[in-house]
Amino acid sequence: MPYWLHIIIIVLVIYITISVALYYLQDYFLFKPEKLPKDFQFLYDNQEIEEYNLETRDGATINGVLFKPKGRSKGIVLYLKGNSKSIKGWGKFAVDFTRHDYSVLMVDYRGFGKSTGRRSQKAIKRDLQVVYNKIKERTTEDRIIIYGRSLGSGFASKLASTNHPKLLVLDAPYYSLTKVTSRYMPFMPLSVLIKYPLPTYKWLKYVQCPIHIIHGTDDKLIPYKTSVKLSKVNVKLTKLHTVIGGGHKNLNNFESYHRIINDILNSETETIDFSTTSINVIHSSKKTSKKN
């Protein structure tokens, strides 16, 4: 066997081995779940909560916690968290919404916290639709806000694209999970291998409610330019909010983030009569006129 052919075969074997490993081990690298015992008690300072368990059609259990505001609820925020830990830790962020008199429902994806079941993109999307339907039994859609953080931003976009919530808020979203992983493995056929492509950009096209995107300029995991690109997908309904100096995991440490949340939750979108503006005025270009 020629030496060059021997080298090609070795390279191909290594490439195929890496591809197979990536396909079967991606759940391990993508999800960092914290599992909780069934009898675990959720406790949060100065927060009134109610725990729920939702049984799915395939026998899985989706666990969630509802955080209640002290005043009369203005609506409910369905908070879809990132890829790590459980709602045990994520629950501390509910105060950012309950302080504005919004209820907050946080749920753990399959395999996280007390939630059970075999995880897949299709299963998670189906679970979240069931959760959304349960919320609709308690209130109207014009009082539902979907908030997606990092990994949850893709699922939030999909959910908003097939329903009619009041608002969609995306915190540090990705264009698609395939794009994120391709930054680290550009030589792999990720479009074939990735089991969770989560094409946020595709789903945003069909969202019909106002879309708010929040992103930090110093995000090293999902670059800020990702949100700039996403903001152009459904431009008429989208507003991009920038947290100067914000990273991927610390936006809540910036006052600007909390001002953004305040503006989103407490200000009604103003309807503008564009016929009364200068939108169609064109700046005249300087031309050299010729005298006869």
N, C-alpha and C positions, 0 to 999 in steps of 0.2 A: 504494500500500500504506500503510495506517495506520501511524503512527509506533510505536504500542505493539506492533503485530504484528511490525514490523521488529526491535524490541528482543527480543521473545520468540524469534524465529528465531535471532538472534545468540547468545542465551543457550543455546538448545538445541544449536546447533552446537558451542559451546565445551564444553558438558557432555558431549556425545557424544565429542568429540575427547579429552577428559581420560579418559573411561571406556575408550576403545580403547587409549590410551597406557598406562593403568594395567594393563590386562589383559596386554598384550604385554611390558611392561617390569618387571613385578613380580618376576620372577626376579632381575633386576639389583639391585633395591632390597632384596629379602629375603635373598639369599645373597651372601656376601662370601668366595668361595673363594680359597684359595692353592693354585696348581697346582705340583706337584713333578715333576721329570724321572724317568723310569723307573729310572735308575741311582742315584737319591738314596739315601744310606745314613742310616738313623735311628741316632742316637747319643745316649745319655743317661747322665749320670754316675751310677754306682753302681746301674744298673738292667740286669737281664738281660732281653733281649727276643728275640722271634722274629717275623719278618714273614710275612704271609700274603697271597695273592692268590686271590680267589674269582671264578670265572667264572659269570656269570648266564645264564639261558636265552636272553636277547636279545642276547648277545654283549658285555655290559659287564663290566668288571673292578672288583671292590670290594676295595680295599686295606685291610689292618688290621695292627695291631701288638699282640702279646701281651706284657704285662709280667709277669714272674714274680717271686714273692716269694722271699726268701732261705730261709725255712723251708718246711715242708710246706704246700701250698695247702689252705686251708679251703673254697675254692670259687672261683667266677669272677664278676667284675663286668663286665657288658657296658655300657660307658660310651658313651652317645650324646651327642655334644657339641653346642655351639651353632652358630650360622649363619656363623661367620667362620673364616678361616685353615684350617689342616689339622691332622692329628694330630701333625705335626712340633712344633707349639707346645703343643698340648693335652696331649701326653704327659707334661709336667712335673707334671700333677696325679695321675698314676697312683700316685705315692708315698703319697698319702693312703689308699690301699687296700692296696698291697703291704706297707706297714709293719704292717698287721694280718694279714699272711699270706694275702691274697686275690690271685689272679691278676686282671689287668685286660686286657680286650680292647677296644681303641679302633678304630673303623672310620671311614673317610672316606666321606661321601655321594657320590653321582655328581657328577663335576665338581670334587671337592675332592681335593687331594693327588695321589696316583697313580690314584685311582678314575676310571673313565670311564663313558660312557653318557649317554643323554638323561634329564634329571631330570624327575620328576613325583611327586606325592604317592603315587600308586599304585605307581610303580616303587620308590620308597624303602621303602615298607612291605613290598613283596615281597622286596626285597634283605635287609632286616633279619630277616625271617622265615627266609630261607635261612641267614643267619649264625647265628641262634638254633638252627636245626636242626643245624648243624655243631657247635655247642657241645654239644648234647645227645648227639652221637656220642662225646664225650669224657667227659661227666659226667652226673649225674642232675639233674633240674630243681630238686630241693630244695637244690642247691648253686649255683644261678644267681641272681644279683642283677642287676636291670635298673636302671641309673642314667641318668636323663635330665636334661640341663642346658639350660635355656632352650628354644631351638627343639627340642632333642632330647627334651624332656619330653612333647611330644605323641606323637611316635613311640614313646617308651618306654611310654606309657599304652596305646597301641594294641597293642603287642607283648605286654604283660602281660595284656591283656584276652582274648587268644586263646590264651594259654599258661598254664602254672602254675609260675612262678618262685617262689623262696623269698621275695623281697622286691621291692618297687618303690619306688625313691627318686626323688623329683622335686625338682630344684634350680631355684628361681626359675621355676616353671611359669606358663603362661598359661591362661586359661579356654578360649579358642579364639583362633586367630590372627585370625579375623575380628573378634573383640572388640577385640584389640590395635590393629589398623589403623583401626578405626572411631573410635578416640580422636582420630586425626589427620585423618580424612576422613569426618566424620559425615554428610555430604550425599551420599555416593556409595553406589550399590547394591552394597555389597561382598559380600553373600551370593551374588550372581550372578557378580561379577567375580573374586573370589579363587580362585585355582587350588590354594591350600594352606590350606583352612579349618582343618585340624587341630583338631577339636573335642575337646579333652582331656576336658572334662566328660562328654561322651557315653560315651567309652571307659572312664572310671574306674568307671562304674556296673557294668561287667562284670568288673572285676578281683576275684580271689578270694583274693589274698595280702595280707599287711600292706602298707599304703601309708604312706610317710614323706614329708612335704612340708617342704622347707627354704626359708625366704624371709627376706630382709632387710627391716627396717622402712623403710629409706630408698631402696628400689628405685624409681628414677624411670621406668624403661622399662616394667616390669611391676609395678604397685603391689602392696604387701603384701596389700591387701584381696582381691586375686585368689586368693591361696592360702587365705585365710579362707573364701572362697566355695567353692573347690574341696574344702576339707576337709569340707564338709557334703554332698558328693555321695554318698560311700560311707562314712558317718560311723563305722560299726562297725569298719571296718578301717583307718581313717586316723588318723594322728597328725601334728599340725602343730608344726614346730620353728621357733622365732623367733630370728633373729640381730639383736639390737638394734643399730641404727645401720648395718647391712649394706646395701650397694647392690646393683646388678645384676652387677657384674663383680669384686667384691672380697671375697666371702664367705670365701675361703680365707685372707684376712688377719686374720680374727677367731678368737681362741682358742675362742670358743663354737661356731663351726662345726666345729672339729676334735673338740671334746667331743661334739657331736651325732653325728658320723660314728662316733666310738668307741662311743657308746651303741648306735647302730643295728647295728653290725657285731658287737659283742661281748656283747650282752645278749639272751638268749632272751626272747621274749614270754611273760609269765606268764599262765597260764590262770586266770581268776578265777571262783570259784563265786559267782555273784551272789545266790544264795539265802541266803548267809551275811552279806550286806551290808545296808545300810539303803536299798537302791535303791527299795524300794516303800513306804518310810515317807513319809507326807504330813504336812507341818507343819500343825498345827491352827490354824485361824483364830480370832481372838478374837471371841466372840459375846456379845451382851448377853442375859442370861437374865431371864425374867420370872417373878416370884414369884406364886403363886396366892393 
